[in-house]
């Protein structure tokens, strides 16, 4: 029964008679005292379809209506050839989605617009939506890892003129996304403090509900399964011997202790989080050692001239004036013009990134000029010698020196897991992570062969290498909504990319990145290599995180579904 990702539910699932939709006005919300406009959400009361309706059942599908269980009034479906629904009425369709963050919010908005009666269930491990902005609260944490201006880090259809700073900080970013989720009634579809430890296509989606604090396991099933956790979801700890023997504070940047008060601090890592933590924390401690194993690419800032003129000694950020905000509110066209200028500058980076002549230290890009000022602080010391081990009182480097520390901050990023911490098992029993360990392959960064009715947001080769991630994420969900619409209205039950097209896209990405700065020899989360690879092999691994082109290129490529690149099966056996 190809295409089924679940066949079982512990509750009865009936399809009620179609009811008239209603429009429910939501209460206005606000940030910084300024109200969002009211939104009207299309709501229909539809119960999950029978679990058996996920695929084609040859043993019953060819029975006449009077003998088939689909011919009863209870199920509303008579046979694969005669459907008891109007031609413009979508069939019942259920989607299980992992992650109630930006991707989950977009799923709520785009999927409901495409299939009004969709049964959407979003499982979120945290007690609130917000994802990285709920978890990453370390000092200095700012907009989109500090490389995207606030007015670009928002949905294209939910602009917000009231951002306080050019690079906004976590509380304001988190509040924006929470209010957008509230405006579009995202909580209605979300189950918080719930994990999905394993997903088995053609069997069931098994989720752990941690909200009860009892470890209760329950089963869910759906027609389509999608993850929105992204690649940067599982914390990556440094591989340092005896690190757990340390008696002081040992924490990861993605699990910050807001009561942090240590005085002698070690920061491991010079990626995005390390670059932000160091200048934000150095004045609050007595001594700081920054352990850096290699070079880091510090890019020029967006709107560099404006930042230089307006910040002076404020560290590469400035606060918008009330006069600017009022002008944008009065004249939306002027606000659109300002946003377009920001977008144009980000997209203009693309030609520079396609030149392999740029410096080879391409681990990541940053735009925090405050970090350079920290280098002159008497409290601060850069240590390039490798860490050999950690003992109860501090860090021991490869030269034998012991560095006493009260706290060790691991700014070491995330495991770039293709399944986002939710093991995905294909119909042949192979885990997605096992398959990707040797050679990550996708079609358009969204799906792969062998995993029917499964999609990912910001998965392998789906992050932006140049441009704006948000517009890519919007388009990804537009693309999947087109697939869902076809499944609901055109009787499609199973969707899976052809193996040849997965290979074509993978080969395209490899050829593309050979010509870019990202192919330079360096260790980076952008790259992957098989288990057991040497450091040199890791430095020359395949670029598997980034889209092969600009974000505008991705928007165009994902503007329509090329159905010839997919294998499809009908929902009930009728391919008329």
N, C-alpha and C positions, 0 to 999 in steps of 0.2 A: 504494500500500500504506500507507494512512493509519495513523498511530500507531506506525510503526516508527521507532526512533531509531538503529538499527544493523542491518546485514544481513550483516556480514562478520567473520570471525575467522580468524586464521592457524593455529589449532589445531583439531583435530577435536573436536566437542562431541557427546557421546553421553549418553543418559539411562540410567543403570544400573538394574537391578532394585532395587525398593524394599528398603531395609535397615532392620532394627530400630533405632530411635533409642536412644541411650545418654545417660546423665546423668553429666556429668563434674564432680566437685567441684573448685572452684578453691582455691588456697592463700589463707589469710587475708592481708589487707593492712592497713596501718595508717598513721595520720597522728599525729604527735606521740606515738608510742608506744602509741596506742590502736587496737585491731584493728577492722577492718570484719568483720561477720559473713560466713560463707561463703555463696557463691551457687552454685546448681546450674543449669547451662545446658543446655537441650535442644539436642542436636546431631544432625544427620542428614547422612550422606555423600551428597550429590547433586551431580552434575556439571552444568555449564551446558548448557541445551538447545540443539538445533541453531539456528544463527542464522536459518535459514529459518522457524523457528516463531514469529517475532515478529509475523506478520500473516497475512491471508487470501490464499491464492494461487488465483485463479480457474482457472488453467490446469490444476491438478491436483486441486482439491478435490472435484470431482464425479466423479472416476474411482472405479470399484468398488475395494474394499480390495486385491484381488489385484494391481491395476495401479498403485496409488498408492504413492509412496515412503513415505507415512506408514503404510502397512499392513504394513511389514516389522517383524520382531521387533526390529530395531536401533533404530527410532525410537519404537516403542510407541504410535503413533497411526495409525489405519487410514483414516479419512475424516472430513469435517466433521460427519457424522451419527452415527458410531459411534466413541466414544473408548474406548481400552483402559485406562482408569483408573477406579478406584472413584469413586462419586459424592461421597464425602467426602474424596477425595484431591486436593490442589491441583495444578494443572498446573505444570510448571517455569516459574519467573519469575526474571528477572535484573534487578537494579537497580544502576545506576552512580550513585554519590553523591560529590559534591565537598565535602570538608571534614570532617576527623576531630575536630571540636571538640565543643561542647555538642550541636549539631544532629546531628553524625555519631554521637555516643554514643547519643542518643535514637533515631536510625534503627536502630542495632544492636539496641537493646532492644525497641522497639515493632514494627519490621517482622518480626523473627524470631518474636515472639509471635503476630503475625497470620498469617504464612505460614511455618510451621516449616522448610520445605525451600527457602526463598528463597536465591538466589545473590546476595549483596550484596557489592559491591566499592566501597570508599571510597578515593578519591585525596586525599592531603594533601600540600601543597607543602612543609611544614616537616618536619624529621627526627623530630618528636615531636608528639603531640596536645597541645592547649592553646590553639591559635588566638591570640586577642588576649592571653591571659595568657602565651603563649610569646613573642610579639613585643613587647608593650608592657611594658617593664621600666624605664621612666623613673622617676626619683625621685618618690616620693609616690603612685605608681600604686596604687590600692586598689579595693575591691570595686565592680564594675559601674559604673565611672566615678564612684565615691564617693557614689552616691545610693541604694544599696541595702544594708541591713544584711546581715552575713554569714549569719545564720540564715534569711534570705529568699532568698539567692542560692545555692540548692541545689535538687536535685530533690525533689519532694514525696514520692517513695517511697524516697529515700536521705538521710534526715535525718542530720545530724552534730552531736552535742552538744559536740564538742571544739574548736569555733572559738576561737581565742585572743583575738580582739578583736571589738568591735562592727562596725567596718569592717576586714576583714582585708586583708592586703597580698598582692601577686602571688605570692610563693613558696607560700604556704599555699593560695591559690585554685587555682593550677596543680596542686599536689599532690593536692587533693581530686578534680579532674576526671581526673587520670591514674589515680588509684586506682579511681574508678568505672568508667573504661574498662577497667581490668585486671579488675575483678570480673566484668564482663559479657563478657569475652573480646573486647573491641572490636578489639584489634590483629590478631586473626585475619582480619578483613575489610579491614584498612587496608593501603594501599600508600603508604609515606611518601616524601618528596622526589620527588613526582610531581605534575605539573601537567596540566591539561586545557586546552590552548590553544584548542581549537575543538570545538564539538559540532554535528553536523548531523543533525537528525531525518530519518529515512528513508534516511540514507546510512550514516554511522558515527560513533562517538564516537572522536575522535583524541586521544591523550594523549601528553605528553612525559615520559619517565622521566628525571629529572635525577639520580637516585641513581647512575647509572653514570658521571656526569660526562662523557659522550660526546655528549650531545644526541640520544641514540637516540630515535626515534619509533616507537611501536607503536600498533596499532589495537585498540579494544575495542568491543563491541556489547552492547546490552541492550534489554529491553522498556520500561523506565522510566528516566528520567534526572532527578535532583534535585540542586539546589545548596543547600548549607548554609553558604555563606560569608558571607551577610548583606550588608547595604548598606555596612557600614563595614569594607572589606577593602583597598581600594586607597588608598595614601597620597596625600594632596593637598598639593602644594607651593605656596607662595605665588607669585603671578604678579608677580615683581619683576625688573626689568631687571638683567642682569649678575650675577645671584645666583651663578652658577657660577664667576665670577671670584674669589670670596672665597678667600683663602689659608689662613684658619683652619679650625676645625672647623665644618662645615655638616651638621647632622643633623636628622632627623625624630623626633618623640617615639615613633613606632612602630618605630624602628630605633636604639635607644639604645646608645651606646658605654659599656660598664660601666667603662672606664678613663678616663672623662671627668674632666679635671683643669684645665680652662680657668679663668681668673681674671676676665676681663671678658666678660660674657655678655649677649647679646640674646635675649629670648624673644618670639617673634611669635605672637600669638593669646591670647585670654582665654576659650577654651572649657574643656571639662572637663580636658583634659590640661594646658593652661596654668595653670589655677587650682591644680592639684595640684603641678606642677613648681616654681613660684615659691617657695612657702614651704618646700619640701623642699630646695631648692638654695641659697637666698639666703645662708645662714650659711656655705656652703662656698666662696663666691667673694668677690672683692674689690669687685666692682660689678656690678649687674644693671640693664639697661634692659628694661622690659616694654612692648612696642609693641601698643597696643590701639586699634582703629579705631572701636569703638562700645561701647554699654553691654552689660552682661551681667546676666542675672537670677540673683541669689544667693538661693536659696530657704531657708526655715527647715529645720532638720535633723529627720529622723525621730527620734522619742523625744527631743525637744529637752530636756524637763525632766530626764530621766534622764541625758542627756549633760552637761547643765550641772552637775548635782549630783555626777557622778562624775569629770568630767575636770578641773575647775578650770582649770589652765593647760596641759593636755595637748593642746589643739588639736582638740577635737571628737571624740575617740576614747578608748576605755578598754579595759582588759584584763579579761576574765572571770576570776573567781576559781575556784580548784579546787573550792571548796565549791559554787559554782553548777553546775559541770559534774557533780559527783557527785550533786547533787540531781536533775538532769535524767536522769542515767543510772538512778537508783533509781526515779524516778517519771516515766515517759514522759508521763503525762497533764499534769503540770506543764510539761513541755517543749512539748507541743502547745499548751497555753494561752498560753505566751510567744510562740510562733510566730504564733498567731492574732492576738495583740495587735499584732505588727509588721505583719502583712498588713492588718489592719483599718485601721491608720493610713495605710498606703500607698494603699489603695483609697479612703479618705475624701478624698483630694486631688481626686478626679474632679469634684465640683461646682465647685471653685474654678477648674479649668481650662476649664470651659464658659462662663466669664464673660469677654467681651472687654474688660471694664473694668480688668483687671489691667494692670500696666505692659507697654509694648510691646516691651521688650527681651527677647524670648523665644528667643534663640539656643539656650540650653540652661539646665538648672538645676544647681545645685551645692549642696553642703552642707559646705563646708570653712571653718570659722571661722578657721583658721590664716591664711588669705589676708588677712584684715583686719588681723591683727597685723603682717604683712609690710609693709603700707603705711607703717608708722611707722619702718621700718628705714632708717638713714642710707645703707646700701648700695644701696637700692632706689629706682628712679625710673620713674614711669609716663609714657610718651610717647604722646600721642594724635595727634601730627602724622603724616600719612601717610608711608610709606616711598616715596621716589622711585626709589632704586636702591641697589645694593650694589657696592662696589669691593673691591680686594684686601685692604683693612685694616679695613673696617667698613661701617656703614650710613649712607646719606645720606637725610635726610628732605626733605619737600617745601619746607621753609623754607630749604634750603641748608645746614643744619648737618650736620657730619660727626661720627659717633659711633664712635670706634675700638673694635673688639671682637676678642677672641680666638676667640669661638665664637658661632654663630647657631643657636638651637634653634627649629625650626619646629613649633610646637604648633598646626598648622593643620588637623588632622583628616583626613578621608577623602573621596574621591570617592564619592558615593552612587550607585554603579553598579548597575543592575538585574541584571547578569549576574555580579557578583562577580569580575570579572576573567577569566571564562571565556566568550568570545564564543559566543552561542547563535544558530544560524541556523535559521530555520523552513523548512518544506517548500517555500516559494516563493522561497527564497534571501535573505530579508530578515533582517537581524540584529536581535536583541531590543533591543540598545542603540540602534540607529538608529530603531526604531519608538518606543521610549520617549523618545527625545530630544525629540520634539514633544509627546507627551502620554502619560505613563505610565498604563497601565490594567491592572487585574487583576481576577480574580474571587476575592474573599475574601483578597487578598494572596498567593495561592498559585500561580495559574496564569493563563494568558491564551489567547485564541482564536488559532488559527494555529500553536500549538506543542503538538501532541498528546503525551500521556504525559510532560509536563514539569511539574515542581513546584519551588517555592522555599520555603525556610525563612527567615523574616525578610526577605522581599522587599519590594516596593512596597506601602505601606499595611499593613504587618504588624508594625511595631514598636509597643510599648506607649506610649501617651501618658500614661496614668495607671494605676498598679498595678505588677504584677510581670511582667517579661518572661519569666521562666523557666516560669511556668505556661502562658503563651501558647505558648511553644515546645513544651512537652510536648503541648499539645492539637493543635497543627499536625501533629505526627507521629502522634498518634492518628488524626486525620482522614485523612492520607495512608495510614496502615495499613489503614483501612477500605476505601479505594479499592483498594489492593493485594490485600486479601482477596477483594474482588469479582472482580478480574481473575483471580485464581488459581483460585477455586472456581466462579465463575459464567460462565466462558468469555468474559470481556470482553478484547478485544485493544487497543482504542483508546479513550482518554478525552480529551475536549477540552471546555472550557466553551463554552457558546453565546455568540455575539457579543452578543446582547441582554442576557445576564446580566452580562457584563463591563461593558457600558455602564451597567446599573442600579447595580452596586456602585460604579463610578467616580462616577456622579452623586450617589449617596448620600454618599460621602466628601466631595465638594465642598460639598454643602448642610450637612453636619454641621459641618465646620470653619469655615464662615462665622460660626457662633455662638460660636466658642471664642477663647481668647487666642492660639492659634497663627495666626489669620488676621491679626493685627496686622502693620503694615508693618515688616519687618525682614529682614535677610539671614540665612538659617538653613539648615542641612543638612536640616531637615525639609521644605524647599520645593524645587521644581524649576521651571524655565522653559525655553523653547526656546533653542537655540543663538543667540548674537548678541543676547540680551536685554540691555537696559540695566540699570543698577543698580536703578533704581526698579522696573522690571518684575520683577527678581529678588526684590526685597523684597516684592512683592505676588504672588509665584508661588503655584502650587497646593501644598498640603500633601500630599506623596506618600510620606512615610516612616512616618506613624503610622496606627494602627488607629483607625477612627471610633467610639471608645467606650473603656470601661475594659477591663482585662485579663479581668475576670470576664465582661464582655459578650462578649469574644472566645471565651472557653471555652464559653459557652452556644451561640454562633453556629456554632462548629465541632464541636458535639457529635454531629452526624449529617450524612450526605451527602445532599443533595437532588438525586437523580439526574435529575430533570426539567430541571435547569439545565445538564446536560451532553449533548453528542453522544457516542454510544458506538457502536463497531462490535464485532462478535464476533471471537473469536480465530481461528476456523476456518470461518466462514461459517454456522455453525449457530446461529440465534437462537431456537431452541426454548425 
